[in-house]
Amino acid sequence: MPGLYLLAILASAAGVAALDHRFRLAAFRSPRRTLLAVAIGTAFFLLWDAVGIAAGVFVKGDSDLLLGVDLAPHLPLEEPFFLAFLSYLAVVAWQAAQRPNQEAR
């Protein structure tokens, strides 16, 4: 089913955003800083992908779950969404790990 992978990424991001909202961890606590961290992380990993694609290490496989839209050779449309999700998840997880344990008090 084309688009299912992108839908899964967006659904996962919505779940992380719900936790972020509930506990005010990242974007709902410091939106500019979170956006900057996600943008830098996404750009870094896109550059990493470009180097890997140029070196022939990263190739796009065939999958019926992808939309079939390529931004560049071997770079599907879903990749920047995944990388942004990965970066956002890392920021939220880091912020959650930095919070003092409320039950320990």
N, C-alpha and C positions, 0 to 999 in steps of 0.2 A: 504494500500500500504506500504509494509515494507520499512523502511528507510526514510519515509517522515518526521518523527520527527527530525532525525539527519540533514536532508536537511534544515529544518526550522531553526534549531539552527545555522547551518553554514551560511545560508542566512542572518539571523539576525546579526551574528557576522560580516559579510561582510559590512552590513549597518552601524554598529557602527564603524568599521574600516574606512569606507569612511568618516564619520563625524570626526573621530580622525585625519585622514590625512588632511582633508580640514582645520580644525581649529588648528592643531598641539597641541592636548590636552594631550596625554599620550604617547603612543608607538612611535609616530612620533616626539615627543619632548624629551623624555627620555626613550629610549627602555629598557635599563637594569633595571631601577627602576620599570617600568611598568611590565616587565616580572617577576621580583621578587615578586611584589605585587600580580599578578595573580597566580603565583605558590603557594605562601603562602595561599592565599584565597582558591584555589582549594584543596590544601592538607588539610586545616582546615575543609572544608565542606565534603571532602571524609571521614575524620576521624569521623565527626559528623554523616554521613550516616552509617558508620560501627557500631558506638555505637547504633544508632537507629535500625539497622537491628538486631544486637545481642539482643537488648531488646525486639524485636518483634513489635516495633512501626512502622517501615518502611517495607513495603512489596511491591513487584513488581506486579502490576496488569497485566492483559492480554490486549494487544493492538496490532492491526494489523499495527500500525504505527512504532513499534520498529523493529529493525533488527532481534531480537531473539537471540543475542549473549550476554551472561552474563559473566561479569568479576569475579563475585562471586555470591553466592545465593542472590537473590533480588537486584543485582546491575547490571543493563543493561549497555551495551557499551556506550550508549548515555549519561549516568549520568556524567562522567568526562568532556565531551564536554559542557554539560549544565552548570556545575559548573565553568568551565573556562570562559565561556561566561558571566555568572553572575558576576564573579569577574572583568572581563575586563569592562563590562558595568558600574559597580560601580566605577571603577577608572576613566573612561572617564566622567561619570556624575559628580563625585567629582571635577575633574579638570575643567569641564565646569562651575560648580557653583563657583569656586574660581576666575574665570576670571572677571575682572571689566567689567561692562556693557559698551560696546563701544558706544551705542546710547545715553547714559546719558551724554556724554561729550559735 
